[in-house]
Amino acid sequence: MRRSQAAPGVESSCQIRRHARSAPALSPGPSTSTSPPPVPPRGSGSGGTMFTSTGSSGLYKAPLSKGLLLVPSALSLLLALLLPHCQRFFVYDLQAIKDDFQIWRLICGRIICLDLKDTFCSSLLIYNFRIFERRYGSRKFASFLLGSWVLSALVDFILVEAVWYSFGIAAAGNLPSGFLAPVFALFVPFYCSIPRVQVAQILGPLSITNKTLIYILGLQLFTSGSYIWIVAISGLISGICYNSKMFQVHRVLYVPSWMAKFFSRTLEPIFSSSEPTAEARVGMGATVDIQRQQTMELLDRQLMLSQFAQVRRQRQQGGMINWNRLFPPLRQRRNVNYQDDRRSEQQASPPLEVSEEQVARLMEMGFSRGDALEALRASNNDLNVATNFLLQH
């Protein structure tokens, strides 16, 4: 369903639901169960989406992230498959930098990964961290990467010298190459600003959250080499210094406005992505009832996204908006038979109470209290969905 087809009234929502019930099943065959369709768990979203903490709009409004995904990965594959004799120019050797003054290795050795496993893991992490470019803007995001990249180079020297004087281990010539330190630095704002939403409970106190997959990827990258822990620690330290504005490094290490304008005019048109318009595919349910319920869940979510985007556009143009009129409370899904759905739609739902704790977590991410309240009400008090609304629109 395209966004322009969604009207902000209750009547359009009811018509869409009636259309979803009258639509045929996604796969042929009779229903094998008479039990009511299950309601997705809170935090999982509709359509079976589990990990949605970092959005789902692809690389839209993230040209820098797209460039970091394509260019270093392509060069890494080129060096590994076609030009292996040129890899020696991209080795991150601090000993050669210190003794032979090969300063160029600080740039070449810290941009392109020579290990394809590191290339794959770092590319996945950059793709998941693209949400910070949408939130900060490309210039501020580039300033964070530049600042953490420079600071981590200094911390690398300190850590290598500390390992040598403490344990007698020379690790200067064995550090992994690639754009790894800024990737580890991005874990700092990821931990501080992305809310943690529980998805499933396993083994008592242990639980799966919307951030678990990202941490697993980071752990895989952390354990991929012998001395990669030095690069990881230096990246985390530089991320903490830049994110907390320690020593005012954000005022010294940043991308100038003239440079941002130059790259915006030259490279951004090449790496920019168009706004996604294709609809998300509906997951296949085990029975006809579950398939119809999934269709209704997806249409409700798309209607809510369209209404929220329309209200934000009107609010930016000026004037006060009656949120309660444009966001009627979603009907509470109950485990009832389909023949009773029409009567349940006509019943007015009580006002939804918004958790102040969730409002505070959204405000910590930089959103206003009014936007946080209305996003939580529109998303049925689902923190994960509300975060996606505010970050993507």
Phi, psi and omega in degrees: 000124178287155185293328184289346179273353184268124177259150185279016182259167179289327184299318181295323178297318179295320179297321180295320180294320178296323179294323179293325181287327181277350181288151179289164181291160182285340177218148182288165178118146181286159178289137182257004181214143178257005180286152181293152181293140181285154177265133181299146180293151180296136180094346181271340180079174179269158179077010176084016180282127182259302186261097183236024183289338183248021173084173184218029181258024179064222181258024177294132183061030177222061182293325179293318178297321178296318177296320178292335176283319188275309190291304180297324179294319178295318178293323178296316177294322179297316179292323183285325187260321187249329184234058181294334180289346179267359182294335182296338179281349182244020177280132181272088185247102180290332179295318178291328177293319184282317185274318185257003178056041176274073185296333181298340178290338176295333179267307184294322183282351183240025178236314186251130177280134175267347177257123183293331177295318176295323177299316181295311182294317180293327178293319177297320180291320177298320179297319180287331180273004180297341181297334180287330175292323177293325183280315183276330193098154185295323182293313180293324177294319177294324177295320178297315180295318179295314180297316179292328179293317180289314181297320181295329177297319178293318180293328177302314178300317182295316181292321179296317177294323179295320177295323180292315182285334182273319186239355181070025181256124179268103182250010187292327183264006184239016179286141181289144180273161175122174180274061190265319183300314176297330177295316176293328179296330180291346176293337181292304176294332177296318179289324187277326191248340180271123182292150180262119181241124182287134179255315181210153180253127180226141174052050175072253185286341180284144181212154175263129180241178178289355180249359186296317183298323180293318178294326177294319176297318177297321178293321177298318178291325180295328183257016184276349181211172184288316185245020179290342179296333177294315178294322181294316180294318178296324177294317179295320179296316179294324177295320178294317181296318183284320182291325180270003180057035179288138180061015179056037181291335180291342178272345181257314183258097179206166179272121180297157183295323180295324178289321178297320178293322180297311180290331177295327181274334185260309188263330183299321176297335180283318186259001180287151180241144179286158180293130181293134179239347182289146179283149175287145180281144182277137178292151183273120179273166183281333180231168179298320180299316181293322179297317179294321178296321179294322177298316178296319179299316182293318180294321175299318181293317179295321177297318181293319177298317180295317179296319182293319178295321180295319181293320180294323177295318179293325181290325177292330178285345176113158179098155178272138183249136175278095184296322183296330178286321182278340179239074174296141182303136177294146180293141179284124181282124181240155179277080179232165179286159184292336180288345179260003184293323184295322178289326180290331178292330183281345180277133180284134179278144179293155178302137183277128177276128182264135180287127179295331178295319178291323176299318180295322180292324177289323178294329176295335179279355176108004180270155179285161181295322180296315178296320180296316180298312184289327177294320179292321178293319181291329181266016178062038176066029178263110185296322182294313179294318179298321178296318179297320177303309187290329181279330187263350183233000000 
